């Protein structure tokens, strides 16, 4: 996310000044190339991890999260430092959400859950509760 935020800031500040209609296409190219670069690095540095991840590395959901980060950062008019801090916070938040969801799903696999809500229904309920919990932090640092 840091690499994408850096590239998006550079594109938005220096290249797309007079062509804002190319912003989405440019960000998609940045994301696709970043994912491919990361995939090549993992393949070279850790072949075992690369085999374990398989097709899951370049999933579209991660690409959409990164595209969203790039669009939000540029639409809010963040500068270089603000964009980097925003990207780091978004990456840490995304990691926290994934770890929490994986841990809770693992617990529900081992727990005695009614058959009616086992599986996808339980995962959607958990995701909804987690999203409400995280929305509680939205106004935490706002000026009074």
N, C-alpha and C positions, 0 to 999 in steps of 0.2 A: 504494500500500500504506500510505503514511503517513496519507492521508485516511481510509482504511478502518479502520486501527488506532485513530485518534482517535475516529471514530464508534462503533466497537465498545466501546472503553473507556468512553465516555460512556454508551452504552446499558446496559452491564453494571453500571456503578457507580451510576447514578441512576434508571434506568427499570425495568430487569428484575430488581430486587432481590427482589421478591415473585412474579415470574412467570418462572422460569427455563425453563419449557416453551416460551416465545415466543422464546427466544434464536436458534434456527436461522432461523426465519422473519424475525426482525428483521435478522439479518446478511445474509440473501439480499436483502432490500429495500435495505439499505445498499449492497451490492455492485452491484446492478442500477442504482441511481440514480447511483453513482459512475462506473460505466462509461459510462452515458448522458451524464453531465456531461463526462467527459473526451472522449468522441466529439464533443460539440457544440463544445468548446473547440478541438479539432484541426480540425474542419470550418471554424470561423471564422478561426483563426490561420494554418492551412496547408492550403488546399484541395488542393494537389498531393499532400501526404502523405496526406490523407484519401482521395483517389481511389486512391492506391497501396496503402493498407492494405485498403480495401474491407471485406469481411465479416470479415477477420481480426482487427479491433480487439476486438470483444466476444466472442471465442471462449470457449467454456465452460471450457477448460483454465485459462486465466488467471483466470476467475471462481472456479474451484475452488481455485486456489492462494491467492487472496485470502481466500476463505472459511476455508480451512485456517489461514491466518495469524490471522484473527480468533478462531477457536475455540481454537487453541493458546495465544494470548496471554491469553485470558480464563480458560482452564482452569488455566494455570500461576499465576494470581493476580497477574500483573504490574500494577504501578501505571502512572501516566501516563508517566513518563520511561522506565521499563523497557520499556513497550509500544512507545514510539516508537523506541527503540534496536533492539528486536527487529524491528520492521517495516522499519526502514532496512537492517538486516543481511540480512533475508530478501529484500528487494528487490534488494540488491546481489548476493546469492548467486544468485538466480534469473536476473538479468541475466548474471552470469558464466557460469552453466551454459548459457544460450541462446547466448551468443557463442561459447563453446568448442564446443558441438555444431554450430553453423552452420559454423564454421571447419573442423572435422574432416570434416563432410559435404562441404564444398566440395573439400577435399583428396582425399577418396575418389572424387569424381566425375572428377577429373583423373588419378588413379592407375590403374595396371593391377591391377584386382581380379578374382579368379576369378568367373566368371558365377554359380556356385553361391551365393555369399553377397552378391552385388551387390544394392543396394537396401535393402529393409526389414530383411533379415537382418543386413546390415552395420551398419545404424543401431541395431538392438537390441543388437548386440555392443558397439558404441561406448558406448551409453547404460549398459550394465552395467558396463563398465570405468570409465567416469566416475563412476558411483555408488559403486563400491568405492573409488576414489581420494578422493572427498569424504567417505566414511565414515571415512577415516583421520584426518580432522580432528576427529571427534566427541569423542574423549577427550583432545584436545590440551591443553586448559586446565583439566582437572578437578583437583581437589585430591588430592594424593597421600596 
